[in-house]
Amino acid sequence: MVKYDSLYPSYIKIINQTYHIFYFILDIRVKYQNPNIYDTYPKINDHIELPNENLRFTIYYNIPIIPSTGNLTIYQYDENNDMVLKQLISGQDQNHCKINNNTISINVLSSIFHKVNATFGTFGIKVNMNFVKSQITQEPLLGISEGLWNFTACKFFFY
């Protein structure tokens, strides 16, 4: 009997033995170019509403993780499509990063959105390799390349 789980950790189970096989699946994880990440908040090309007092970005891994020395970079695209650095966070920064088993939540400074032009701005997030490590093997995990995880922030005005 073969069991296959395509959403979370990739494995094939044959009878009563489990074999871990490293392979890439053409599913949601391919969009992050990282088989260890199955989701994020905000999602790629998502729209988030401002103001948002307790904004946290979240990365969902399919294995347990621990903090490491790599960085997460938040940048904004300006009118010339150049990237402007907004916030740089180390994986070991306990003031901004909270890990719960296979999830890391990043507390974002509200000031990074202060120059959102008129009603919206486009932002990107880059996650360096070694931002987190596998809790099981202590090996650094791949990140998310620059230009993949982009989103727009929209200001809503109340009258």
ZAMARGU-4260 file (C-alpha; in steps of 0.2 Angstrom, whole numbers, plus 5000, padded with zeros to 4 digits):
<rodrens>
0) 5000/5000/5000 | 5007/5017/4995 | 5002/5033/5005 | 5006/5050/4998 | 5003/5067/5006
5) 5006/5081/4994 | 5002/5096/5006 | 5014/5093/5020 | 5030/5083/5022 | 5034/5073/5007
10) 5035/5055/5010 | 5030/5038/5003 | 5024/5024/5015 | 5025/5006/5009 | 5017/4994/5021
15) 5025/4997/5038 | 5041/5006/5033 | 5043/5024/5029 | 5056/5030/5017 | 5060/5049/5016
20) 5063/5054/4998 | 5069/5071/4993 | 5060/5077/4978 | 5051/5092/4972 | 5032/5092/4969
25) 5023/5102/4957 | 5012/5110/4970 | 5010/5126/4980 | 5028/5124/4987 | 5036/5127/4970
30) 5030/5145/4970 | 5042/5149/4984 | 5056/5139/4976 | 5058/5130/4992 | 5051/5113/4996
35) 5051/5116/5015 | 5039/5131/5014 | 5020/5127/5011 | 5013/5144/5014 | 5015/5162/5020
40) 5006/5178/5026 | 5004/5188/5016 | 5003/5176/5001 | 5012/5180/4985 | 5004/5195/4976
45) 4992/5197/4991 | 4984/5214/4996 | 4985/5219/5014 | 4975/5233/5022 | 4983/5248/5032
50) 4983/5254/5045 | 4986/5237/5054 | 4993/5240/5072 | 4998/5222/5075 | 5005/5217/5058
55) 5015/5200/5058 | 5022/5191/5043 | 5021/5172/5044 | 5031/5158/5036 | 5024/5140/5037
60) 5037/5127/5036 | 5033/5108/5034 | 5046/5103/5047 | 5050/5109/5065 | 5062/5124/5064
65) 5073/5134/5076 | 5081/5151/5074 | 5097/5154/5065 | 5108/5168/5059 | 5101/5172/5042
70) 5091/5188/5039 | 5074/5192/5032 | 5073/5208/5022 | 5058/5219/5019 | 5059/5231/5004
75) 5048/5243/4995 | 5048/5246/4976 | 5049/5264/4972 | 5042/5273/4956 | 5057/5267/4946
80) 5054/5249/4952 | 5070/5250/4962 | 5071/5242/4979 | 5072/5252/4995 | 5076/5243/5011
85) 5063/5245/5024 | 5067/5232/5038 | 5081/5219/5041 | 5077/5206/5054 | 5089/5192/5060
90) 5082/5175/5063 | 5089/5176/5081 | 5080/5192/5085 | 5068/5187/5098 | 5060/5204/5099
95) 5053/5202/5081 | 5053/5183/5078 | 5042/5170/5087 | 5044/5152/5082 | 5030/5139/5086
100) 5036/5122/5080 | 5035/5124/5061 | 5029/5142/5060 | 5039/5158/5062 | 5030/5175/5064
105) 5039/5191/5061 | 5033/5207/5070 | 5034/5221/5057 | 5037/5239/5061 | 5022/5250/5056
110) 5034/5263/5051 | 5039/5253/5035 | 5023/5258/5027 | 5024/5277/5031 | 5028/5281/5013
115) 5015/5271/5004 | 5011/5283/4990 | 4993/5289/4990 | 4983/5273/4992 | 4995/5259/4990
120) 5013/5253/4988 | 5022/5237/4982 | 5033/5227/4994 | 5044/5212/4994 | 5052/5200/5006
125) 5068/5191/5004 | 5072/5177/5016 | 5091/5172/5016 | 5097/5154/5018 | 5100/5150/5036
130) 5086/5162/5043 | 5080/5146/5051 | 5087/5128/5054 | 5079/5111/5054 | 5075/5107/5072
135) 5078/5089/5068 | 5095/5090/5058 | 5101/5107/5064 | 5104/5110/5045 | 5101/5128/5038
140) 5086/5129/5027 | 5084/5137/5010 | 5075/5154/5010 | 5065/5164/4998 | 5073/5173/4983
145) 5072/5191/4980 | 5057/5196/4969 | 5046/5180/4973 | 5037/5185/4988 | 5029/5202/4984
150) 5013/5210/4990 | 5004/5227/4990 | 4999/5237/5005 | 4983/5248/5003 | 4978/5262/5014
155) 4960/5264/5019 | 4954/5281/5024 | 4939/5283/5036 | 4928/5298/5035
</rodrens>
